Amino acid sequence: MTGPAARLTRPLVRFRFDGRAYEARAGDTLAAALLANGVTLVARSFKYHRPRGIMAAGVEEPSALVTVGTGGRREPNTRATDVIVYDGLEAFSQNAWPSLDLDLGAVNGWLARLIPAGFYYKTFFGPPRRWMIYERFIRKAAGLGAPPVEPDPDGFAHRAAFCDLLVVGAGPAGLAAALAAAEAGQRVMLVEQDARVGGALLRDPVTIDGMAGVPWAEAAAQRIRMAGGRVLLRATANGYWDGNLVTVVERLAEPGQAPGASRLAQRLWKVRCGRVLLATGAIERPLAFAGNDRPGVMLSQAVRGYVRRFGVVPGRRAVIATSHDDGYRTAFALAEAGAEVVAVLDGRATPEGDLVERARARFPVFAAARPIATRTSGHRLAGVTAEVAGRTQAFAADLLAMAGGQTPVVHLHKQAGGELDWDEVTQAFVPGPSRQGQRSLGAAAGRSVLAAILAEAWEAGGGAARDFAVEDPCGPAQPAAAAVIPARLPGKAFVDFQNDVTLDDIDLAWREGYRSVEHLKRYTTLGMATDQGKTSNMAALARLAQAQGVAIPQAGLTTFRPPYTPTTLGAFAGPAVGDHAGPVRRLRLHAAHEALGAIWLPSGYWFRPRAYPQPGETPGEASLREARMVRSRVGLVDVSTLATFEIAGPDAAALLERVCATTVGRLAVGRGRYTFMLREDGLVFDDGTVWRIAEERFLLTSSTGGADRMAQHLSYVRNVLAPDLRVSVVNLQEHHCAAALAGPRATAVLERLTGDAAPLHMHCHRTAIAGTAVLVLAASYSGERAFEVYAPGDRIAAVWAALLAAAQEAGGGAYGLDAMDHLRVEKGHVVVGAEVDGRGTPADLGLGGMVRKAGGFVGWQGLQRPVLADPAGRRHLVGVESLAGPLPEGAMLVGRAGDEPQGHVTTAAPRVAGEGWIGLALLRDGASRHGETLHAWSATRGLDVPVRIGPPLFYDPEGARYRD
């Protein structure tokens, strides 16, 4: 039993929309439930805030976007056609103020002539700084739902699967193919985005092999399961990738619904397939006429689906506008449900056939007829004006069902690298040759005769050739010819219903020179909404072809990109959320830093102390106090996260000469040197220090964030470029920990603890602290006398405690990453991720004089390229001094606000030794521009700060503070 009578047999479900309580029936979509309750106005459009109702019945719905759920489970921009109603569901309209019924944003419709397609490219030219003001108003006037601000309380999972055959779509074609394969012993996976199997069988009362369509579909799915196949419902194949990899998002709970015992809302499947059969169906095309977006104007097959599947009649007086036989099926479905069909408008000049004749016996059928306009009562359709054989005729109606042809769903076929062919009869693109092991079936392949579809699908699944007995009360289907796009209409005829793109917008873009379909798309926003143009692309291509005077295939085609439907970020993230988003590494001294009141900052995978605020101090105040403590007395910082490698063996020096761009092989034992490493293209990718701790043993340190990259680079040089060298490379980061003493009192503190003379600058020696053997490296990152103390990881706590106590006795204490950053900016030291951004040469960073002239290291040949050897036009490291307040990090360096950027501020900090703000920057031809005044301009923060350019050294330029 189907239709309104069957609806009453399903249990009641209660839900709320915009705060008002309603009742639905189990299995209803939110769209079906709203229609059943007489709710036709459900949304407002993106640009003009026009009243919008429900147009479709599936994922192609462009208009009925709502927010579902509350709190962390709130999901905006959800299609009402794609949500199964559950008890307690709460849904809200969006993009309307103060209410859906009375939306003041609708004033945009009155201003339509002032805001045509691409208006933001042609207005608000200046001054540029006001763009931030304009943008706020534009974004507020046009928009979608608001995202949740609370954390999502639900879980998401990833799962891998392997199968011989993946079938996408559980309509008649997909079921037949999957059943044939499963019963032939293949490993089969069948995925269906709907909550029920059947596809078109859910709306059309056919019989297959003597069984009604829906029971046949359910029995086929059960047989697939019994044969060992896997059937996933509410599962959308949203991407087709290389190597026959298909990603599938399975919905385990509805939007806004608390998940069950699994606590999972969605699961992302990564399916590797031997073969893929795409039975993804086709999407019905709307018609173009004035007012075709009004509530009450719907797709014909959607109307049939609501009547037959859900038992909901969307209107009482209906007009059917069709370009082919399928529209007549909707007329019969509505009549059977008790609605009055006041007219069937057939765009064909001489419609023929048994179905047409049967319709003429029951309804007024008009040939060569098409709708040209609608009229409304309130926000609901009240009438249709049609052109009938050259005359205008009006019909009173509250429902208009459009049947404008079929567009095969070729998205996954194209994502797989397949080609498209043009079918002149149906005026549609259909799948052509495929590059991967996949094939399209049924309506997705442009087929329309059910018996032939089933036979072809059965053979495609691996079954022996057979015929299916199909009985259709409406008779055999005729090819679905597309409707003609009219040249002129008396009002707004919408093509993209979500983004409010009209036929006139396409014409305007053409007149303004946007002839490419990709340019048209971006200029008008056509097909760029959440539905990705599922109902609009073909009409737009037809209009563009009309303007060009060519056939549709010559007009071009847009790119089909994954995901096929909007996908939650949670599904992509899976279990990798919160602290599980990536590996978290904690210092061995984590507890000691906690006891000192540290606040934490991610640094690579590590959590490191940012600062140690005292009561009432902000983090910024604390870091500046700590930096000044180092400048005046002494400070202690945990540097255990530095990448540390031991290079040992007879050829250790030779390996380092291949890795480092400076001369390090001739270092004496007990000496160290600053160095940097290049990629093969000659650009700097990391820096650090090299220490010779024995004749055949070296210690190499590099940046925290580049530790893994440095390990890979050393392995590459050792095993690929220099496999014959007698050398070993050992990563000591897990074994050693380090703390750095810095400041004018650092020497005295170290000597008091060890009883030995402190090493000279860039010297190293072994000694003992707190009964632990340590290695002391005299290297300064702060511009003061400084010593890095390395100890075994299991003894670092005792060494840290001794160093901290001694530093505190000398008037110092611990300092964090921010203070370290302030200190290094004053000395002009570069850091990976800021100044070292993968685009600079040694000369760009002021390190050109240190490059080993003899070459022989990785990146030497890259450095010889003219584009790198010529400094003209390249970005050079410079210092910037603010002339008016705080300096915005990341700001563009310009002659004046809005000019073309000449560089950018990489790091900014308050002066430690003095007042004001300073920073480092990369500036085009910066080495020759010292003394210039520019502006540090940040459009996103609304800041415009005048700055003076100078050398990247603000403190102790002679280096007297850290030398002996």
N, C-alpha and C positions, 0 to 999 in steps of 0.2 A: 504494500500500500504506500502511495506517495501523495504529496500535495497537502492541502490544509487539513484534511481528515487525519492523515498520519501524524501530523504535528501534535495533535492533542494527546497522543499515546505516550509521548516522551515526558520525563519528569520535569518539574518546574525548577528553574534556577533564578536567583535574584542578583541583580547587579545595579550599579549606579552610574549615571552619566551626567556630568556637570552638577553633581550633588542631588540629582533627582532619582528616586528609586523606580526600577522597572522589573518586570518579570520576563524571563526567556525560557526556552526549552533546551534541555541537555543536547549538546551537539551543535547548537547554533553558533555561528560566528557573531562577533559583535555587530557587524553590519546587518546580518539577518535579524538579530534581536531588535536593533533600533528600527528597522523597517517594520517589523511586526508590531511595534509599539507606536507606529505612526510618526516616528522622528525622521524627518527628511533632511533638515539642515544640521549638518554635523561638523562643518569646518569652514574656514575662510581661506581664500587663495593667497599665494605667497606675495604677490606684488600689489594687486588692486584690492585685496581683501573682499573679493566677490563671494557671495554665498555659494557654498558647495555642498552637494549631497553625495550619495553613494552611486558610483558609475559602473563599477565592475564587481566581480565576485571572487577574485583571486589576487595574486601578488602583483598583477598589473595595475591595481587600483591607484590612480594618480591624485585623487582629491580627498578622500576620507581619511586624513591623517589625524590621529588623536594621541594623547598621552595616556598611558595605562599604568596603574600602580601608584604607590606613594613611597616616600622615603628613599632608601637606597635601591628599592626595586622599581622606581619610576622609570618608565621607558618611553621617551618622546618619539614622535614621528612614526608611530606604529600604524600600519594599515588596519582599519577596522574590519576589513575582509579577511584578515590573516590572524585573527585572535579568536580562539574558542572561548566562549563565555563560561565562566566558572562561578560558583557561589561566592559572593563577596567581592567580585571584580569591581574596581573603581576606574572609570575612564573620564577624561576631561578633554574638552575642545581646546585648541591652541591658536595662537596668532590672532587673537581677537581681544579688543578692549573697548568698553568695560565688560561687554558680554558678547556671546556668540550671536544673539539675536540683534543686538544694537552695537555694531562695531564701528567706532569712529574712524578706524583706518580705511573704511570704505570711501573716504574722501579722495583717496588716491585714484579711484575710478573717474571722478570728476576732473582730475588733473592729468588724465591719461595723455593728452596732447603735449603736455610739458615733460613727461617722463617716458618717451618711447623707448624702443629697443636700443641698448647701448648708451642711454642718456648720461651715465656716469663717466663715459669716455669723452663726452663733449661739453661738459659743464664743470663748474667749480675749479677752474684752472688755477686760480691764484687768490691770495698768496698761498704757497704750498702748506704753510704751517696750519692753515685753517682746515686742511683736509681731515684732521683728526676730529674736528667739530662736525663737519659734514657727515663723516662716516658714522658717528654715533647715531645721528638722526636717521640715516638711511638704513642702518642695521635694525634700529628699533621699529621702523615702519614696515620693513619687510623681514620676514623671518619664519622660523619653524618653532618647534617646542623647545623648552628649556631643559638642559641636561640635569641629571641629579647631582647634588653636591655631596651627598652622604656616600660612604663606601658601600659597595654592593655586598650584601650579606651572603649571597649565594656562591656556590662553587661551580667551576667549569673544568672540563677534563679534555684531554687529547687521547686519541686511541688510533692505533695503526691496524689496518686490515689488508688481507691479500685475497684475491678471488680470481677465478678463471674468467668470470663474466660479471660486469657491473651493468645493471639496467637502471637507467634514470627515467622515472616516470611510471606510475602504476595505473595507467589507463589501459584500454583493451590491448594496444600494441605491446606495451611493456609487460603486461601480465602474460600474454601469449608467449613472448620471447623468453621470459624468465622461467615459465613453467616448462617449456620444451627443453631448455638447458638443464634445469634442475633434475628433471626426470631422465635425462641422458647421463647423469652422474657428474655434471660439472659443479664446481663450487660457485654458487650464485649469490649475488647481493643485489637486492631490489630496493631502491630508495624513492620515496614519494614525499613531496613537500606538504601535501594535504594530510588531514587526520584520517581520511578514509581512502581505500583503493577504489578504482572505478573510472576516474577521470570523466570523460564525456558521458559515460554510462549513468552517472549520477543525475544528469539532466535530460537524457533522451531515453524514452521507454522502448528499447529494442530487446529482442530475445536472441540468444546465441546458443546454438545446439539445443534448443528447446527450453532453455532457462532464461528467466528475466535477467536483464543486464547486470543489476547490482548483485543479486545472489550469485550469478556466474563469476563476477569479479571477486567476491569474498571467498567463494569456493576455490578459485584458482590460487589466491594468496595462501589459503590454508594448505593446498597441495604442495606449493613451493616450500613452505615451512616443513612439511612432513618429509619432503625429499632432501632435507638438509640445507635448504637455502635460507638466507637471512633477509627478512623484510623489515625495513625501517620506515615508519611513518613519522610525519612532522620532521622530515629530514630533507634538506635542500642541498643539492649538488651545486655549490656556489663557485667552483673554480676547476678548470681543466688545465693541467700543467704538463711539462715534458715528461717523457717516460711513462705515459699512461697513468699518471698520478691524478686522482680526482679528490678534491676536498669536499666533505659533506658535513654540514652543520645540522645536528640532530637536536631538536627542542624537547627537553624532558619536562619542562614546566612552561606554562603560558606566560606571556609578559605580565609582570606584576604579581605573579602567583608564587607563593612559597613552595619550593620543591618538596618532593616526598622524602622517603627514607634515605635515598642516595645523596640528598643535599646538593644535587647537581641541577643547575638550570639548563645547561646546554653541554653538548659534547661535540668536539670537532674530530671527525674521522679523516684520516689520511689513507686513502685506499689505492693500493697498487693493483692494477687490473691487467689480465691477459688481453681481454677485449672489453669494449664499452659499446653498449647500444643506447642511443639517445631517443627516448620516446617522450619527449618533452612537450608535445602538443603544439598548439598555435594560439595566438592572441587575436581576438576580434578587434577590428579597426573601428573607431568612431567615425562619424560623418562630420563634414565641415559645413556649418550654417550659423547664422547669428544667434547668440544665446545658447549654444550647444553645451554650455557648462552648467546650466541651471539645475538645482535639485529636482529630480523627476526625469531627467534625461539620462538614460542608462544604455549599456551595451545589451544587445538582444540576447545573447547566450547567457549573460548574467541574470537577466530577468527570468529566463527559463530555469536556471539553476535555483534561484530563490523560490520559485513556484514548486518545482518538482522535488528538490532535495530538502528544502527547509519548510515547505508549506506556507510560504509567505508571499502574498500578492502585493507587489510594490505600488499598484495603482488600480483604480476602478474603471477609468476611461482611458484606453490606450490607443496610441498611434504607433504603427510599425513602419519604420523607414528602412528599406533594404535595397541592396544591389544584386541580390541573388536569392536562391530558394530558401536558404536557412532562416531568413526572417519569418517565413510562413510557419515554421515549426513553433516559433514563439507565439504567434497569433493563436494557434490551436491550443498551446499550453495555457495561455491566459484565459481563453474562452472556457476551457475545461474547469478552470479554477473559479469561474464565476465573474470574471472581468468582462467589460464591454470593449470590443475592438471596434473603434469608430472608423478606422481607415488603415489600409495597407498601402504605403507609398512605395511603389516599385520603380527604381530608376531606369529599368530597362524599357526600351521602346515597345517591345512585343514579348512580354513574359509568357512562357508556354510551359506545358507539362501537366501531369496529373495533379501534382500538389497545388499548382496555381489554380486549376479548375475547381478543385475541392474547396479552396479558400474563397473563390468567387461566389460559390454557392452559400457561403456563411457570412462573409464580411464584404464591406465596400473595398474593392481593389482598384487602385489607380495606376495606370501605366505611365511611363515617362514623367514620373512625379518625384519630387524631392522636397524636403523641408528647407525653408530659407530663413525662418525666424521663429522665435518663441515669445510668448508673453507669460507673465507671472501674476500670481495673486499672493501678496506678501513675498515670501521667499520661495514659494513652490510653483512649479509649472502649472499653468492654467489653460494654455492653448498653444496650438502649432499653426503657423502660416506656411503653406506649401505652394509650390509652383507645379501645377498639374497641366501638362500638355500646353504650356505657354501661358496659362491663366493662373491667377492667384486665388487660393481658396483657404479658408480658415476652419480649424477644427478645435472644438473644446476638448481638452484632455489633461489629465494629471500625470500621465506617463508617456514617454516617448522612448521606444526601443530602437536602437540603431544597429544595423547589420551592414557594415561597410567593407566586408571582406576579411580574409584571414592572413595573419603574418606568422609564418612558422617560427618557432623559438629556436634560433640557430646560434644562440650565444655560446654554448659550450662547444659546439662544432667549430666555431671561429676561434675560440680560445685554444683549441687543440691544434690550431694551424690549418684547419680546413678551408677550402675555397667555397665560394657561393656562385650559383648559376641563377639566371633570371628566367622565371616562368611567365611567358607573355599572356597566357590564359588567365591566371590568377593575379597577375601583376604583383608578384612577390619574389623575394630572394629565397631560394631553396638550397639545401646542402649540396655541394659539389664534391670534387675529389678530397679525400682526407689524407692527412700526413701521419696520423697515428692509427692505432688499432681500434677505430671507432666507426660507427655507422648510425645514420638517423633512420627512424621508423615512423610510420603513421603520419599524423598531421604535421609533425616536425619535418617530415620529408616532402610535404606538399600533397600527401595522399588524402582522399576524401571518401572512398568507398570502403565501408567497414569490413566486408567479407574479404576483400583483397588485402586490406591492412593486416587482418588476423593471419591470413595464410602466409604473407611475406614475413611477418614477425616470427611466426612459428619456425619457418625455415631458417631465419637469421639466428634463432636461438639454438639451432642444431637439431631440430625435429625433422622427421621425414615429411615429404610434401603431403599436404592434406587440405581439404576444403572445410570451411566452417559454414554452418547453416545459420544465416542471419535474417531475421524478420524485423522490418522497420515499418511501423504503422504510417509513417509519413512518406514511405517509398525511398528509392535510392537517391542519395544526395548528388546534386550537380556541383561542378567546380565553382568555388566561391569567387566570382568576379569582383574586382575592387570598384568602389564608387569613384566617380569623376570629381575632381576638386573644382568647384566653380570659380570663375574668374573674378566675379564681383558679388558682394553680399551687402545687405543694408546695415550691418552692425558688426560687433566683434565676434569673429569666428575663431575659436581657440583650437590650437594644434597641440601645444603642451599645456595640459590643464593644471599642472602643479605650479609651474613657473609663469603662468599667464602669458605665454607666447602665442600670438595670433598670426593669421595669414598676412595681415598688414605688416607685422613686424618682419616677417620673412621677405616681403616685397621691399621694405625699407632697407634691410641689410643688403639686398641685391643692388638697389639703386646706389647705395653708398660704397659699393665696390667689393663686398664680401661674397665672392663667387664660389669659393671652396666650401664644401659642406662642413669641414672642421672649423673654418673661420666663422661660418654662419652659426654654428653651434655655440661658439664662445662669445660671439657678439650679442646674440639674443638670449643666451642661457638655455636654448632649446636642448632637451634631452639631458640636462645636467642636474635634474632634481633627483629625489631619492628613488624614483621609479626608473631612472636612466632611459627615459624615452620609449618605454615598452609600447605605449599606445600612440606615440607622436611621431616616431622617426619616419615611418613610411609616408605619412601625409606631408611631412616637411620635405622629404626627398621629391615627392610628386610636385609640390609647389616650386621647388628650386629648379626641377627639370622643366617645368612650364615656363619659368622666367628665362631659362637658358635656351629654350627651344630645342631640347634634346630629349632622348628617351631617359627614363629613370636610371638605368644602369650607368649611363654616361655622366650622371650628376654626381656620382661618388657615393661613398658609404662610410659611416662612422666606425670607429673601433669598438669592438665588444670586449670590455675588460672585466675581470673578476673584481668583486664578487657579484654573482647574478642578482642577488637581492641584498639589501642592507644587512650587515652582520654585526653583532655586538662586539665591542672590543674585548669583552670577557672571553668570548669564544676563541679569539686569536691568542689571548694571553694564556688560557687554560689554567693550569695550577700555578703558573709563575706569577703570582700576585703578592703584594706586600713584601715581607722579608724574603719571600721565595722568588721574587722577580729576577734575581741573579745570585750568584754565590756571595755570601757575606763573610768577610774575614775580620776577625777581631785581634787586636794587638795582645801580645802576652801580658802587657802592662795595662790592659783594659780596666781591671779593677782598681789599680793604683790611680789611674786618671779619673775614674768615677769618684774616688775618695777626695780628689782635689777639686771636684765640682765641674769637671769638663763638660762642655757641650760639644756634640759630635757633628762631623761633616764627612760625607762619603768622598772617598778618594780612590778611584778605581774600584776594586772590590772591597777595599778597606774602609773601616770607620776610624777616623783619626780625630784627635781633639782639635776643635776649632779655636777655642779660647777657654779660659778659666775665670768666668766673671765673679767678682766679689758682690756681696749683697748690694742691691740697688744699681748695679752696673748693667749697661746694655752690652751685647756682644761686641759692638763697634768700639765702645769705650774701653772694654777689657783688652781687646787686641792692641789698641794704641798704647795703653798703659804697659802692656807686656813688651811691646817693641821698644819703648823708651827705657824700660828696665834693662834690656839687653844693651842698648847704646850706652847707658851710664854705669851699669854694674855687671851683672852676669845673669844669663838665663839658660834653662835646660829644656831641650825639646826631644821628643821621641822620633827617631828617624829609622826605625826598624823596617819600615815598608820599602825602603830603597832597594831596587834590584841589585843583588850582589852575586858575582860569579868568581870562582877561582879558576884561573887558567894556568895549568901546570904541564911541564914536560920540556924536553930539549928544544922543541919548536914553539914554545909558548909565545915568545916575542914575535916570531914570524906570523903567527895567527893574529895577534893583536895589530900588527902592521897592516894586515888585510882588512880588519874590521874597522879600525879607527882612522880618521882622516888627518890626525896629527902624528908627530913623531913620538912614539912611546917605546919602541924597542930598545933604545939606547939608555933608558933610565937606569940610574945606579940603584943598588939595593938600598931600601929605606927611603926612596924618593917617590913622589907622585906627580901627576900632571892632569890638568883639565883636558878633556877631549870631547869629540862629538862623532857621531856615526851618520853615514849617508845611505840613502836608498840607491839603487842602481842608476836611477835617473839623475843623480847628483844633488838631490834635495835632502836637507837635514831631517832626520826622523827621531833622533834622541841625542842626549848628551850625558856626561858623567865624568868620572875620574878614573885613572889607572894608577895602581901602586905596585911597585916591585918589592915584594916582601921576602924574596929569596932569589937566588940566581936563576932558578927555573920555575919560579912561582910568582904569579901576578894576581892582584885583586882588581876587578872591574866593577864599578858601581854605575847605575843609571837610574832613570826616573821611576817613580812608583807606578804611574799609570801605564808605562811602556814595558813593564817587567816581562809579560808573556811575549810581547813582540820582540824584545831583545833576546829572549831565550831562543825563539824561533830563528832569529837572524844569526846568532852564533852557531846554531846547529846547521843552518844552511851553508855558512862559510866553511865550517869544519868538515862537513860530510859531502858537500857538493863541489865547492870551489877549491878546497884544499884537502882532499881526502888522504894525501900521503904524509901530512904533517904528524909528527909524534907529539901529540898534545891531548890533554883531557880538559873538558869543560864541566864544572860542577856548579849547579845552582845552590847557593848557600842561604837563600832567603828564608827557608824553613829552619835552618840551623842556627844562624846568627841573628842577634838583635843589636840595635845600636841606639845610643843617645848622644846628642851633640851639646857640648858646652860652648857658649858664645858670649863675648863681652870683654871689656877691658880687665875684668878681674878673673877671667877664665883661667889664665895661666897660673895664677896663685892658687886657685881652688884645686886645679888638677895636681899641681906639685905637692900641695899639702896632703892630698889623698894618697898619692903614689910614692912620695919620697924621692921621686926621680925628676930630673929636669924635663920640662915639657919639650916636645919636638918642635923644631923650627917650622915655619910655614911651608907646606907641601912636602914635609918629611913625615915619617911614621916610625913607630917603634913599639915593642911589646913591653908591658908592665903588668902590675896587679892592682886591683881595687877590690876591697871587701873580701880579700882572700881568693879572688877569681882572676885568672890570667886573661888579660884583655889586649886588644890591638888598638892603638891610638893613631888616628890619621889627622894631621893638622891641615884642615881645609876650611875655608870660610865661604859661607853662602850669605852672610849677613853684613859683611864689611868690617867686622870686628875680629879680634883674635878668636879662633874657634877650633874645637877638637871633636872629632867623631870617635866615640868609644865603642868598640865592637866586643861583644861577649857572647858566650854560648847561650842559647835561648833559655835553658833551664836555670841559668844563673843571673839573668838580666834583672830580676826583681831586686836582688841584693845590691847589684851595681847601681841601679837607678836610685834606690833608697839612699845609698851613700853619697852619690853625686848630688841629689836633691837637698839632702841635709847640709852638705858643704856649701852649696849655692845659696841656700837660705841664710846660713850664717854670714855669708858675704853680702847680704842685702838683696839677693836675687830670688829666683823661683822658676817654676815651669812656664813655658809659653807655647802657644798653639800655632796652627797653620796660618791663620790670618796675620798674626804678628810676623811670622816668617815671610809672608808675602809682602808686607809693608817694608821689611828690611831689604829684601832682594830687589824691590823696585827702585829704592834709592841708589842701589849699586848697579842697576842696569843688567841684572842677571836674567837670562831668558828661561822660560819654563815650557815644557812640552804641553801642548794643548792650547797655549795662548800665543806666545811669540813663535814657538816652533809648531807651525800648523800644517806641515807637509808641503808648503809651497815656497819655502825660502831656501836660498843657497847660503853657504857660510858667509860669503861677502854681504849678502842681504842683511845678515844678523850681526855684522861687524866682526866676524870671525875669520875673514878671508886671509889675514896675515898668518894664521896658525895652520893653514892647510899645507900638508907636506908636498913640497914641489916635485919630488921624485915620483909621486903617484904610487900605483901599486895597490891601492885600497878600493874597496867597493864604492862605486860612485864616481871614481876619477874620470872615467871616460864620459859619463854623463855631464860632468862639469865642463868639459871641453866644448860642448855644443854652443854655437853662437848665441842662442837665445838666453843661455845662462851666463856666458862669459861677458856679454855686454851689459854693464850695469844700468844703462839708460832705460828709463821707463819702468824699472823694477821697484818693488816695495822694499824700503830700507828701514831698519830699526832706528827709531828716534825716541827722544824724551819729549814729553809734553807737560807743560806747566800751566795749570788753570789760572786765568786772570780774574775769575769771578765765581767762586764757590765750588761745590763738589763737582768732580769730573765723572761723567757717566761712562762706565765701562762698556765697551762694545759700540760706542757712538761712532758715527761716521765723521771723518775729517773733511771739511768742505770750506770753500772760500766764504760762503754764506749759506744760511739754511735753505735747503731745496736744491742746491747745486749738485752736480755730479760728484759722488764720493771720490776722494783722492787717496784714501786710506782709512784706517780705523784704529781706535784705542783698544789695545789688547788687554791691558791691566791698568787699574787706577787705584790709588791709595792716598790717604792723608800723609803729609810729611811727618816723619818721626823726629828728625832733627830740624825743627822749624815749624812754620805754620803754612796753611794752604794745602792744595791738592796737586799731586804729580801723577804721572803715568808713563807707560811705555806704549808705543804705537808702531804700526807698519804704515809707511807713507811713501807714495810714489816719488822717486828721486829724492828721498828724504835726506840722504847724506849731504846734499848740496843746498839744503833749504833751512839750515839752522838760523834762527833769528826771525823767521817768518811768523806772522800771526794768522791763525786759522780759527775755525769754529768746530767744536765737538758737538755734533748735532744728532740727537736721538729723537726721531719722529714718534716712536712708540711711547716714550716717556715724556714727550713734550719739553725736552731740555735743549738749550742752545747756549753753549759755554765757550767764550773766547779762550784760546790757548796759544802759548808761545812754543815754537818748535826749537829743540836744542839737542845736544848730545844725550845719549841714554845713560847719563851718570850724574847723580845729584848729590853725592856724598863722598868725601875723601877721594878726590880724583887721583891723587898720587898713590893711594893704597898704603899710606903710612900706618893706619890703624891696625891692619892685620899683619903687617910685616914685622920682623923681629928687630 
